[in-house]
């Protein structure tokens, strides 16, 4: 059944839903932590000089410095990570293949996400009624996560060449879906990179506020604020919201 919000609702007529991933559909920090621990454990076995010289926090600081030094590539988190590992490998006389192997370990672990408890149920319910597109500044590969198969399309900042709040991800989603942005709504957790960016791109906006945070002063409010995706589904299907 193709259910839509009524004429007067904030998401009336929406045909395309774009979703941020990290901290919208799954918690990001625990996944990154686990992935970086796996890389460091691999360094201990295969490149011990790196494990001895750099702990996880020092590796992160080096990566951030590489990003600052390469602002034209800062949107491409994978390229920055590989470049950082490559610099460190060269510094300590290791082959560059170490960088690519370490990145492969990170990417595999990066995709081992744990979606919030309602996410799978709601995406199943929405799929077929709306075009669903994942748009992320991060480098998770959604087709290799537990959410594989739920999205019609998926785009990352590294693929389109720019990170939100740049509208490139939204335009890529609109073009792939064949739906204009005025008939699209973006669902995300970040007030600036998700909500404000989507509003400026001409989309409807949904703020997923799982932590009951205050809306930042100075920004136009979202069209809809929800604590989880159950409430998004309810709004889209015009059910009562408690």
C-alpha positions in Angstrom: 0.0 0.0 0.0 1.3 3.4 -0.9 0.4 5.6 2.1 1.1 9.3 2.2 0.8 12.0 4.9 -2.4 14.1 4.5 -2.5 17.4 2.6 -1.8 19.6 5.6 1.1 17.6 7.1 4.8 18.7 7.0 5.8 15.8 4.7 2.8 16.0 2.4 3.5 14.7 -1.1 7.0 13.3 -0.3 8.1 10.5 -2.6 11.8 10.3 -1.8 13.3 9.8 1.7 17.1 10.3 2.1 18.7 9.0 5.2 21.9 9.9 7.0 23.6 6.8 8.4 25.9 7.4 11.4 24.0 8.3 14.5 20.8 8.3 12.6 20.4 4.6 11.8 23.1 3.3 14.0 25.5 4.6 16.7 28.7 5.7 15.1 31.3 6.0 17.8 31.3 2.3 19.1 31.7 1.1 15.5 34.6 3.3 14.8 36.2 2.4 18.1 35.9 -1.3 17.4 37.3 -0.9 13.9 40.3 1.1 15.1 41.0 -1.5 17.8 41.1 -4.2 15.1 43.6 -2.2 13.0 45.8 -1.6 16.0 45.7 -5.3 16.8 46.7 -6.1 13.3 49.6 -3.6 13.5 50.8 -5.4 16.6 51.1 -8.6 14.6 52.2 -7.4 11.2 53.7 -3.9 11.7 54.8 -3.8 15.4 56.8 -0.7 15.0 53.6 1.2 14.3 51.7 -0.3 17.2 54.6 0.5 19.5 55.0 4.1 18.3 51.4 5.1 17.9 48.4 4.3 20.1 44.9 4.6 18.7 44.6 8.2 19.7 47.9 9.2 18.2 46.9 7.5 14.9 43.7 9.5 15.0 45.5 12.8 15.6 47.8 12.0 12.7 44.8 11.3 10.4 43.2 14.6 11.4 46.4 16.4 10.6 46.5 14.8 7.2 42.9 15.9 6.6 43.8 19.5 7.5 46.8 19.4 5.2 44.7 18.1 2.4 41.4 20.1 2.5 40.6 19.1 -1.1 40.4 15.5 0.0 39.0 16.0 3.5 35.5 14.7 2.4 37.1 11.4 1.4 37.6 9.7 4.7 39.0 6.5 3.1 41.6 8.4 1.1 42.6 10.3 4.2 43.0 7.1 6.2 45.1 5.4 3.5 47.2 8.5 3.1 47.8 8.7 6.8 48.8 5.0 7.1 51.0 5.4 4.0 52.9 8.3 5.5 53.5 6.4 8.7 54.6 3.2 6.8 57.1 5.2 4.8 58.4 7.0 7.9 59.2 3.6 9.5 60.5 1.8 6.4 57.5 -0.3 5.8 56.0 -1.1 2.4 53.0 0.9 1.3 50.9 -2.3 1.1 50.7 -2.0 4.9 48.4 1.1 4.4 46.1 -0.7 2.1 45.9 -3.9 4.2 45.2 -1.8 7.4 42.5 0.1 5.5 40.8 -3.1 4.3 40.7 -4.3 7.9 39.2 -1.0 9.0 36.6 -1.0 6.2 35.4 -4.5 7.0 35.0 -3.7 10.7 33.5 -0.3 9.9 30.6 -2.1 8.2 29.8 -4.2 11.3 27.2 -1.7 12.6 24.4 -2.4 15.0 21.3 -0.5 13.8 19.0 1.1 16.5 16.3 -1.4 17.5 13.5 0.0 15.4 15.4 0.7 12.2 15.0 -2.6 10.3 11.3 -2.7 11.1 10.7 0.8 9.9 12.8 0.6 6.7 10.9 -2.6 5.8 7.6 -0.8 6.3 8.6 2.3 4.2 10.3 0.4 1.4 7.9 0.2 -1.6 6.0 3.3 -0.5 8.9 5.7 -0.9 12.2 5.7 -2.7 14.8 5.2 0.0 18.4 6.6 -0.5 21.3 6.5 1.9 23.5 9.6 1.9 26.4 9.8 4.2 29.6 11.8 4.9 31.0 8.6 6.4 32.5 5.6 4.6 30.3 2.8 5.7 29.3 0.6 2.8 25.6 0.2 3.5 25.3 -2.8 1.1 27.8 -4.6 3.4 26.0 -3.8 6.6 22.9 -5.4 8.2 20.9 -2.8 6.3 21.9 -4.2 2.9 18.9 -4.5 0.6 16.7 -1.8 2.2 17.9 1.2 0.1 17.2 1.8 -3.6 20.4 3.8 -3.9 23.3 4.8 -1.6 25.9 7.6 -2.0 28.8 8.6 0.1 30.7 11.9 0.2 33.8 10.2 -1.3 31.7 9.0 -4.3 30.1 12.4 -5.1 33.2 14.5 -4.2 31.7 16.6 -1.4 30.4 16.2 2.1 27.3 17.6 3.6 26.4 20.5 4.1 27.3 20.7 0.4 24.1 19.6 -1.5 25.9 17.2 -3.8 24.7 14.1 -2.0 21.1 15.3 -2.1 21.3 16.1 -5.8 22.8 12.6 -6.5 19.9 11.0 -4.6 17.3 13.1 -6.5 18.9 12.3 -9.9 19.1 8.5 -9.1 15.5 8.4 -7.8 14.1 10.6 -10.6 12.3 12.7 -7.9 12.8 16.4 -7.5 14.1 17.7 -4.2 10.9 19.6 -3.5 9.2 16.1 -3.2 12.0 14.7 -1.0 12.6 14.7 2.7 16.0 14.2 4.4 16.2 12.3 7.7 19.3 13.0 9.9 20.7 13.7 13.3 22.9 16.7 12.7 21.2 20.1 12.8 23.6 21.8 10.4 24.9 19.0 8.1 21.6 17.3 7.8 18.7 19.5 8.6 19.9 23.0 7.6 21.8 21.6 4.6 18.7 19.8 3.3 16.5 22.8 3.9 18.8 25.0 1.8 18.7 22.4 -0.9 14.9 22.7 -1.1 14.0 19.5 0.8 11.7 18.8 3.7 13.6 18.0 6.8 13.3 15.5 9.6 15.5 15.8 12.7 16.1 12.5 14.5 16.8 13.7 18.0 17.5 10.5 19.9 19.2 12.2 22.8 16.4 14.8 23.5 18.9 17.7 22.7 17.9 21.3 22.3 17.6 22.7 18.8 20.5 25.1 18.2 19.4 28.8 18.3 19.8 30.6 15.0 18.8 27.7 12.8 15.4 27.4 11.2 13.6 24.4 12.9 13.1 21.1 11.1 9.7 20.3 9.5 9.5 17.4 11.8 11.3 16.3 14.9 11.2 12.7 16.0 13.0 10.7 18.8 13.2 7.6 16.6 12.1 6.2 13.2 8.8 4.8 14.6 7.6 8.4 14.9 8.8 9.1 11.4 6.8 6.2 10.1 3.8 7.3 12.1 4.0 10.8 10.7 4.3 9.5 7.2 1.3 7.3 7.6 -0.7 9.9 9.5 -1.1 7.7 12.6 -1.5 9.2 16.1 1.7 10.4 17.7 1.8 10.0 21.4 
